[in-house]
Amino acid sequence: MREHEPSLVDRIAVDLATVRWPEPAEIRARARRRTRRQVAGAAVALVLVVGGVAAVLRPTDGAAPPPVAVPVADPGTRGEIPPETLLQPTDLPEQSDPPLTESGLGEPVRLGSDLELCRRRQGLPTAWEASLWSRSQTLLRDGADGPDQSPGDVLIGQDLYRVTPEVAGRFFRNLEQLVAPCFAWRSVGPTEWQGRMVTAEAVHSWALADRDFVGDEAALLRHSVSQPREQGTGEPLGGVPRPTSLAVVRVGDLVTVIMPGRSTPDDELRRLARIAATRMCPAANPPC
């Protein structure tokens, strides 16, 4: 394989593919997303759903993730990812606003900031395999772009990456090893509960719930949280949060991560994963 980084032409193609005049509502939504990302980059917060109350356990360390080496691609393969390769609003059971999309080059394949935080707090690497090209989207509930928008208005998030064959195979081979240190991770931090500040603790568990159910490779990753309690007294802080899952699917040199905005039945997530695999087929190298 010849070494070849994305050329200037590739970069221009990525930029041009995403140029459009957004609506004012979309501009506001993007601004909110950008603000949330900046806050997360400065101090990553772990959010626990505690009986309808968001309990934010903030880490004390501010270590930045190590740099990720960008893989190289065969210049004969297709690069930029067409928008139609992503899930479409019609694929969802609920109506959504037009998708908010972004494109990138050399982005790391990510499985969520909460899993990254778990590994960082244990002194483990948080940078996964790097992609060549990527495209991501967020789908909000129809009409959710108002002043009362909440995290529950996010129907789904999806990241789609083009990687080298070596990266794709290595990522799935190492997936269980990547998740294993967070099988039972205890998170402790300050939170506000019923008008007072307390030190809360909860045990997080990430596990592979299913494998190889669609595409060339696939995984269903489930995140469960124990009932949060006040450290020291053991007083419960709300109920037990519902488990959440995300799906990871590979078709050829494309890998996608599908992240529902709220708890979604595994059968529904598998349905979306199958649709995503079908949409990825024409854009994969080789196509299927």
C-alpha positions in Angstrom: 0.0 0.0 0.0 1.4 3.4 -1.0 1.6 6.0 1.7 -0.8 8.8 0.9 -2.4 11.4 3.2 -5.6 13.1 2.1 -4.5 15.6 -0.6 -5.5 19.2 -1.0 -8.1 18.2 -3.5 -9.6 15.8 -0.9 -9.7 18.5 1.7 -11.4 20.9 -0.7 -13.9 18.2 -1.6 -14.7 17.7 2.1 -15.2 21.4 2.6 -17.4 21.9 -0.5 -19.5 18.9 0.3 -20.7 20.6 3.4 -21.1 24.2 2.2 -24.7 25.4 2.4 -26.6 28.3 3.9 -28.2 27.1 7.2 -31.5 28.3 8.5 -31.3 30.6 11.6 -32.6 27.8 13.8 -29.9 25.5 12.7 -27.3 28.2 13.4 -28.5 28.5 16.9 -28.5 24.7 17.3 -24.9 24.4 16.0 -23.8 27.2 18.4 -25.2 25.3 21.3 -23.4 22.1 20.2 -20.2 24.0 19.8 -20.5 25.5 23.3 -21.2 22.1 24.8 -18.1 20.7 23.1 -15.9 23.5 24.3 -17.1 23.0 27.9 -16.5 19.2 27.5 -13.0 19.8 26.3 -12.1 22.1 29.2 -13.6 19.8 31.9 -15.2 16.6 30.8 -18.4 15.9 32.9 -20.0 12.5 33.5 -23.8 12.9 33.5 -25.9 10.5 35.5 -29.7 10.4 35.1 -30.9 10.4 38.7 -34.7 10.2 38.8 -35.0 12.9 36.2 -32.2 15.0 37.7 -28.9 15.4 35.9 -26.1 14.6 38.4 -22.8 15.8 37.0 -19.7 14.2 38.4 -16.8 16.3 37.3 -13.3 14.8 37.1 -10.5 16.6 38.9 -7.8 15.9 36.3 -7.6 18.0 33.1 -5.2 15.8 31.1 -5.7 16.2 27.4 -5.8 13.0 25.3 -2.6 12.1 23.5 -2.3 12.9 19.8 -3.6 10.3 17.3 -1.5 9.2 14.4 -3.5 9.6 11.1 -3.4 6.5 9.0 -2.7 6.6 5.3 -4.9 5.5 2.4 -4.5 3.9 -1.0 -4.9 6.8 -3.5 -7.0 4.5 -5.7 -9.9 4.2 -3.2 -12.8 6.6 -2.8 -12.4 9.0 0.0 -15.0 11.6 1.0 -18.2 10.1 2.4 -21.5 11.1 0.6 -24.3 12.5 2.9 -26.7 9.8 1.7 -24.4 7.2 3.4 -25.7 8.3 6.8 -29.1 7.3 8.3 -31.9 9.5 7.0 -34.7 11.2 9.0 -37.2 8.8 7.4 -35.4 5.9 9.0 -36.4 7.0 12.5 -39.8 6.2 14.1 -40.2 9.9 15.1 -40.2 13.0 13.0 -37.0 15.0 13.2 -35.6 18.4 12.1 -33.2 18.4 9.2 -29.9 16.8 10.3 -27.0 18.9 11.6 -23.9 17.5 9.9 -20.2 17.9 10.0 -17.2 16.5 8.0 -13.7 15.9 9.1 -10.2 14.5 8.3 -8.1 12.4 10.6 -10.7 12.2 13.4 -10.3 9.4 16.0 -13.0 6.7 16.1 -15.0 7.6 19.2 -17.3 5.5 21.4 -18.5 8.3 23.7 -17.0 10.8 26.1 -18.2 8.8 29.2 -16.2 5.7 28.2 -13.2 8.0 27.5 -13.6 9.5 30.9 -13.7 6.1 32.6 -10.4 5.1 30.9 -8.7 8.4 31.5 -9.5 8.3 35.3 -7.7 4.9 35.3 -4.7 6.2 33.5 -5.5 4.4 30.2 -5.3 5.7 26.7 -8.4 7.5 25.5 -7.5 7.9 21.8 -8.9 5.1 19.7 -7.9 4.3 16.1 -7.8 7.2 13.7 -9.9 7.6 10.5 -9.1 9.1 7.1 -12.4 10.8 6.5 -15.4 11.2 8.6 -19.0 12.5 8.6 -21.3 13.0 11.6 -24.8 14.1 12.2 -27.3 14.9 15.0 -31.0 14.4 14.5 -33.3 16.4 16.8 -36.9 15.8 17.4 -39.1 17.8 15.0 -39.7 21.3 16.4 -37.1 20.9 19.2 -35.0 23.9 18.2 -36.6 26.2 20.7 -35.6 27.8 24.1 -36.8 24.8 26.0 -34.7 22.2 24.1 -33.3 19.5 26.4 -30.8 16.6 25.9 -33.9 14.4 25.5 -34.7 16.1 22.3 -31.7 14.4 20.6 -33.2 11.4 18.7 -29.9 10.0 17.5 -26.3 10.9 16.8 -24.2 9.1 14.2 -20.5 9.2 13.4 -19.3 7.5 10.1 -15.6 7.0 9.5 -13.6 5.8 6.5 -10.5 3.8 7.7 -7.8 1.6 6.3 -8.6 -2.1 6.3 -5.9 -2.6 8.9 -7.5 -0.1 11.3 -11.0 -1.6 10.8 -9.8 -5.1 11.7 -7.7 -4.0 14.6 -10.5 -1.9 16.1 -13.0 -4.7 16.3 -10.4 -7.2 17.5 -9.5 -4.9 20.3 -13.0 -3.7 21.2 -13.5 -6.1 24.1 -10.1 -5.3 25.5 -10.9 -1.6 25.2 -14.2 -1.9 27.1 -13.0 -4.4 29.8 -11.4 -1.9 32.2 -14.8 -0.2 32.5 -16.9 -3.2 33.4 -17.3 -1.9 36.9 -16.0 1.6 37.3 -16.9 3.6 40.4 -17.4 7.3 39.7 -17.4 9.8 42.6 -18.0 13.6 42.4 -20.0 16.5 43.7 -23.6 17.1 42.6 -26.7 19.1 43.7 -29.4 17.0 45.2 -32.7 18.6 46.6 -31.1 22.0 47.1 -27.9 20.8 48.7 -24.4 19.8 47.4 -23.5 16.2 48.1 -20.8 13.8 47.1 -22.4 11.2 44.9 -21.1 7.8 43.8 -22.3 5.3 41.3 -20.9 2.2 39.5 -20.8 2.3 35.7 -20.6 -0.8 33.6 -19.9 -1.1 29.9 -20.3 -4.5 28.3 -20.6 -6.0 24.8 -24.2 -7.2 24.6 -24.1 -8.6 21.1 -21.6 -9.2 18.2 -21.7 -9.6 14.4 -25.4 -9.2 13.9 -25.1 -7.1 10.7 -22.5 -5.9 8.1 -19.0 -7.3 8.0 -18.6 -6.8 11.8 -20.9 -5.3 14.4 -21.1 -4.8 18.2 -23.8 -3.6 20.6 -22.2 -1.8 23.6 -24.4 -1.4 26.7 -23.8 1.2 29.4 -25.5 0.6 32.8 -25.3 2.7 35.9 -26.1 1.6 39.5 -28.4 3.6 41.7 -26.5 6.7 42.7 -25.9 7.2 46.4 -24.5 9.8 48.7 -21.0 8.8 49.6 -20.7 8.3 53.4 -24.4 8.0 54.3 -25.4 5.6 51.5 -28.6 7.6 50.9 -30.1 6.9 47.5 -30.2 9.8 45.1 -33.1 8.9 42.9 -33.8 5.7 41.1 -31.8 3.4 38.9 -31.1 4.9 35.5 -32.2 3.0 32.5 -29.3 1.3 30.5 -28.3 2.8 27.2 -26.7 1.1 24.2 -24.9 2.2 21.1 -24.1 0.2 17.9 -20.9 -0.1 16.0 -21.0 -1.5 12.5 -18.4 -2.1 9.8 -19.0 -2.5 6.1 -15.7 -2.7 4.1 -13.6 0.3 5.0 -16.5 2.2 6.7 -17.2 2.1 10.4 -20.2 3.8 12.0 -21.2 4.5 15.6 -24.9 5.0 16.2 -25.8 6.7 19.6 -29.4 7.1 20.5 -30.2 10.3 22.4 -32.0 8.4 25.1 -32.6 4.8 26.2 -33.6 2.8 23.1 -34.6 -0.9 23.0 -31.9 -3.1 21.6 -34.2 -4.4 18.9 -34.7 -0.9 17.6 -31.0 -0.2 17.7 -30.3 -3.3 15.7 -33.0 -2.2 13.1 -31.2 1.1 12.7 -27.8 -0.7 12.5 -29.2 -2.9 9.6 -30.4 0.2 7.8 -27.1 1.9 8.3 -25.2 -1.1 6.9 -27.4 -1.0 3.8 -26.7 2.7 3.3 -23.0 2.2 3.8 -22.7 -0.6 1.1 -22.5 1.6 -2.1 -19.9 4.0 -0.5 -17.7 1.2 0.9 -14.4 0.0 -0.6 -15.2 -2.4 -2.1 -18.9 -1.7 -2.6 -21.4 -4.4 -1.8 
